[in-house]
Amino acid sequence: MLTQTTSAAAAAPVAASDKLAAWQPALLAVLSAVLLWLGWPVHPAVLALLLLVGWVPYLLMEQQLTTHGASGWKVWRYSYLLLVLWNLFTTYWVSYSTLGGGITAVVCNALLMSLPLTAFYHTKKRFGPKLGYLSLPIYWIAFEQVHLHWFLTWPWLTLGNGFAQANQWVQWYEYTGFLGGSVWIWLVNLLVFFSITKYRSSKVPGAQPLSRVQVQRLLVLPLLAVLLPIGLSKIIGSRYQEKGPTAEVLVIQPNVDPFNEKFEGGANFISHDLQLQRMLTLTEQNLTPQTKLVLWPETSLDETYFESNIDTYPKIQRLRQWLGQHPGVELITGLTTVEQYGSDKSNASPTARFREDLGYYDIFNAALHLGSATGRAEFYHKSRLVPGVEGVPPWLSAFVIDLGGTAGGLGSQPERTVYRTATPGLSVAPVICYESVYGDFVGDYVKNGASLIGIITNDGWWSDSPGHNQHLQYATLRAIETRRDIARSANTGISAFINQKGEITQRTGWWVQAASRATVHLNTEQTFYVRYGELIGPACQVLAVLLLLLTIVRALQSRRVAAA
C-alpha cells in the first residue's frame, strides 16, 4: 500500500509537467503577441524596445515544436494564434467604423502574415537552421513589400512602423526607409534567440558548461545590435538642422462628427453650408498677414463636384471670393469629385463606372488646390485606397452588383501631383489620409518637387482609440525619410505640425474645433531614400523567390527519394 501511494505521488508531478509542456507553445505565442502590442505606438516610447525581443518567444515556440516532431499544421496553428492576437490587440479599433470590417481585417491580415512564417518553416525543414533562420527576415520583409503595393494593401503593422513614437532611435530611416526598422527588429530578435539557445544547450546534462566570459560574450552581440543603431541615430539627429526657407501655414480642424453630423441622414446632420461656414470662420479667426497656405481636411466640401465645371458651384465661387479678399493666401481642401470620359469605353479608366446620362466616369476622393481669385483649380486623386472601402480591383468588378451607379471602387491616378504655389519655394504634397502610411509613396511626391508634406485626413471613424494616434505617429517617419516638414489637418483630430526630424512641434486636442498655425521650413534637398527609393523590400523579394524555388525543388527531390 505504501508503495502504491508513493508511485501515485510521483506520477502527479509528471502529469502536471506534461500538461504545462502542452500549454507552453500557446503561452509563448500569447507572450509574443503581448510584447509586440506593448512595443507598438501609442504605448510609452521606451516600450518600443520590446519589439527587439517580441519575436523571441515565437522563435522558441517554433524550435520547441519542430524539435519534438510537430507537424507543419501544428506549427502554423500556434503561429496564427500569435498573429491574430497581435492584430486584435493593435488594430481592434477598425471595428469602430464597421464591425465586420474590423473582424475581417484582423482575421485576414493575420492569415496573410502567416505566409512568410510558413515559408520559413519549410525552408528550415529542408535546409536546416542556418539557411532557415536567414530566410525568416527575408520572407517577412518580402511580404511587407508586397503588402505595400497590392490591391489588399494594409501595411499598418509593418514592423518598421513600430518605432514611430521612438523615432529618435531611427533617424537613419532617411537612408533605409521604414523597412530598415523591420531588418533591425529581426536581426536583434534572432541574435537574442541564438544566445538563449546556446545558453540553454550548455545546461543540458552532459554538456560542457559555459564560462563566465562565454556567457558575457553571448550578451555582447545582441546588446551591440541594439545600441549601435540607436547611437548612430542620436548622432544623425543631433547634427541635423532644419533646412530651407520658411512660410506660415494654417491647418483647420472643424471637428464635424462623421457618424452623426457630417453626412446627410446623420442624427445631428449639419448642413453643408454651415460646415463650410465653420471652416471659414475658424480660418478667418486665425489668419495673419504672413499666412501663405491654409489646409482643410479630407472631404471638407462634402458634396460631389464635376471637375470639368468646378467653378460653377456656389461653394467654390464663395471660396474664390474669400481668397480674393486675402491676396497671397492659397487653400488646399478635400472633396469628392467626378471625372467624365464620354461614351467610348476605350477612353475610360479601369475603375470607371457607366450611367446612361453620364457615360463612363470615375469618382475620386480628391484634394483641391485654389490660389488667387483667378487661379486655376488643381486636383489630386487619392491613389492609395483603403481596401474593401474605397478600392475594388478591376478583376472583381464583374462580381459587383451595380445599384444605381454606386457599385465599384473609387478611381485613382498613377502619378503624384505637387501643388506649386505663388510663394517662392512652397510646393505642397497633397497626401490624403491612408496614403501617409506609405514611405516610398510619399517619397514620390518629394521626387516630383514637394518641399512640404500636407496631410489631409478624417480620423473620426475610430473614436478616441489608438487608431488616430498611430496614424499621426506614422507621419513622423515620413518626415524623417524625406526630411520634409509636415502640416496635418484632420477633421476630428489630431491636427499637427511635424518638423524634419520627426518631432511633433504642435498638436491639437481630440474631438475639439481647433486651428493651428506654424512657420514651416521648405527643404528642397532629397534624402538617399527619396533619390533611390525602396531598396530593401525589392532585394528581399528577389531573395525570397530564390529561396522558395530552392525549397520547392528540395521538397520534390525528397518525395522522389521517399517514393523510390
PEVENSUL-V441230 format. One record per run of one state. SS is the DSSP state (2 for helix, 1 for strand, 0 for the rest). FROM is the first residue (numbers start at 0). LEN is the number of residues. If there is no record, write none. Layout:
ss=(SS/SS)
from=(FROM/FROM)
len=(LEN/LEN)
This chain:
ss=(0/2/0/2/0/2/0/2/0/2/0/2/0/2/0/2/0/2/0/2/0/2/0/1/0/2/0/1/0/1/2/0/2/0/1/0/2/0/1/0/1/0/1/0/1/0/1/0/2/0/1/0/1/2/0/2/0/1/0/2/0/2/0/1/0/1/0/1/0/1/0/2/0/2/0)
from=(0/1/38/44/52/55/67/71/96/98/127/128/147/154/157/158/169/172/176/178/202/211/239/244/253/271/286/290/295/300/306/312/313/324/329/342/344/347/352/355/358/370/377/381/386/387/390/391/393/399/417/420/426/432/437/438/447/451/457/459/462/465/482/485/490/495/498/503/507/513/522/527/532/535/563)
len=(1/37/6/8/3/12/4/25/2/29/1/19/7/3/1/11/3/4/2/24/9/28/5/9/18/15/4/5/5/6/6/1/11/5/13/2/3/5/3/3/12/7/4/5/1/3/1/2/6/18/3/6/6/5/1/9/4/6/2/3/3/17/3/5/5/3/5/4/6/9/5/5/3/28/1)
